[in-house]
Amino acid sequence: MPSSKRSRTPPAAPAPAPAAPAKASASAPPPARSLSETFNQEHVAAGGLILAATVPALLLPVTDRLAESSVIAVSAIVMLTLGTLILDRRQWMVAGRRQMLLTLVFAALAAATSPAVPIGLILPLLLASVLEFKRGWGAASALVLGSGVAYAVFGIDPTTSYPYVLAMAWPAIGANLMRRISLVNSGAQETTVLRRGRW
């Protein structure tokens, strides 16, 4: 006797879920930057101010005019400060609180090492250079601001403090330039922490 039960067709298999986006695309490195994108017009203006601030120190062995004119020394310190601030503008905009704390740290170091000048300058300039190259912090501007304020508070004459501030600033400025050049075509951001092998 035939069975009264009707044969049922098996249910259709569920449609496969859409494939998840590949993780590789999410972790893809940012596009590489060229040298012209790394150094824009702001950096050129900052370099001009820094070079102009360096000229009186270069002329110091030739003429004693700098030693007798505090106006020249103050003008050079102001140009150096503006140049480093323009160079580190992004750091001050993104992490202003950190930059202020860094400035206070360098002010304290400049005040503590002022009796041991010029040997005492080694500690602040080494710290600023390492922070600038490895972490991309605005150490050059923080060092110039901090040391300038510290020397002014201690009543040190600008004609005396200017060569010291300049001598501390240039290694940090050089570290900034080396960092930017090393990051060209790497796709790394300005805030990327450089590990070993980047020296």
PEHUCOR-V608578 format. One record per residue. RES is the residue in one letter. SS is DSSP state (~ for helix, > for strand, _ for the rest). PSI is psi in degrees with one decimal (* if undefined). Layout:
{{RES:SS:PSI} {RES:SS:PSI}}
This chain:
{{M:_:128.3} {P:_:145.4} {S:_:140.2} {S:_:-11.5} {K:_:130.8} {R:_:141.0} {S:_:129.2} {R:_:138.9} {T:_:136.9} {P:_:144.0} {P:_:149.0} {A:_:143.2} {A:_:139.0} {P:_:146.5} {A:_:140.4} {P:_:140.4} {A:_:146.8} {P:_:139.5} {A:_:138.2} {A:_:146.0} {P:_:143.0} {A:_:137.7} {K:~:-24.4} {A:~:-36.2} {S:~:-32.5} {A:~:-32.7} {S:_:19.3} {A:_:139.3} {P:_:149.7} {P:_:156.6} {P:_:146.1} {A:_:149.4} {R:_:144.6} {S:_:173.5} {L:~:-34.6} {S:~:-29.8} {E:~:-28.5} {T:~:-40.2} {F:_:106.3} {N:_:-168.2} {Q:~:-31.4} {E:~:-41.2} {H:~:-34.1} {V:~:-43.0} {A:~:-40.8} {A:~:-42.1} {G:~:-37.0} {G:~:-42.9} {L:~:-40.9} {I:~:-41.2} {L:~:-40.0} {A:~:-35.6} {A:~:-20.7} {T:~:-22.5} {V:~:-46.6} {P:~:-35.9} {A:~:-35.1} {L:~:-30.1} {L:~:-6.2} {L:_:-41.1} {P:_:-19.7} {V:_:-40.2} {T:_:152.1} {D:_:13.2} {R:~:-38.1} {L:~:-40.3} {A:~:-20.7} {E:~:-9.6} {S:_:110.4} {S:~:-21.4} {V:~:-42.9} {I:~:-42.1} {A:~:-44.3} {V:~:-41.8} {S:~:-40.4} {A:~:-40.3} {I:~:-40.1} {V:~:-44.3} {M:~:-39.1} {L:~:-41.7} {T:~:-45.7} {L:~:-41.5} {G:~:-44.8} {T:~:-33.3} {L:~:-40.1} {I:~:-40.1} {L:~:-35.2} {D:_:24.6} {R:~:-41.6} {R:~:-41.9} {Q:~:-38.8} {W:~:-32.3} {M:~:-40.0} {V:~:-42.1} {A:_:67.3} {G:~:-37.0} {R:~:-42.4} {R:~:-39.4} {Q:~:-38.6} {M:~:-41.4} {L:~:-39.5} {L:~:-37.7} {T:~:-41.8} {L:~:-37.8} {V:~:-44.6} {F:~:-31.4} {A:~:-42.9} {A:~:-39.4} {L:~:-41.2} {A:~:-39.1} {A:~:-39.7} {A:~:-32.2} {T:~:-1.9} {S:~:-35.7} {P:~:-20.7} {A:~:15.4} {V:_:138.1} {P:_:-9.3} {I:_:-32.6} {G:_:-14.9} {L:~:-16.7} {I:~:-41.5} {L:~:-52.5} {P:~:-40.3} {L:~:-34.1} {L:~:-44.4} {L:~:-44.5} {A:~:-40.3} {S:~:-43.1} {V:~:-45.8} {L:~:-38.6} {E:~:-44.4} {F:~:-43.5} {K:~:-37.7} {R:~:-11.7} {G:_:20.0} {W:_:156.3} {G:_:62.4} {A:~:-30.0} {A:~:-49.5} {S:~:-38.2} {A:~:-37.4} {L:~:-43.4} {V:~:-46.1} {L:~:-48.5} {G:~:-47.1} {S:~:-37.4} {G:~:-43.7} {V:~:-41.9} {A:~:-45.2} {Y:~:-35.3} {A:~:-40.6} {V:~:-37.3} {F:_:-2.3} {G:_:22.9} {I:_:132.8} {D:_:139.8} {P:~:-33.7} {T:~:-23.1} {T:~:-39.2} {S:~:-25.1} {Y:~:-49.6} {P:~:-33.7} {Y:~:-43.8} {V:~:-42.7} {L:~:-41.3} {A:~:-33.3} {M:~:-32.4} {A:~:-36.8} {W:~:-41.1} {P:~:-38.6} {A:~:-38.1} {I:~:-42.4} {G:~:-38.5} {A:~:-36.4} {N:~:-46.3} {L:~:-42.0} {M:~:-39.2} {R:~:-46.7} {R:~:-40.2} {I:~:-38.5} {S:~:-23.4} {L:~:-6.7} {V:_:135.8} {N:_:9.8} {S:_:-19.7} {G:_:0.8} {A:_:150.5} {Q:_:166.9} {E:_:-26.4} {T:_:6.5} {T:_:133.6} {V:_:121.1} {L:_:129.5} {R:_:-168.1} {R:_:152.7} {G:_:-7.1} {R:_:-0.2} {W:_:*}}
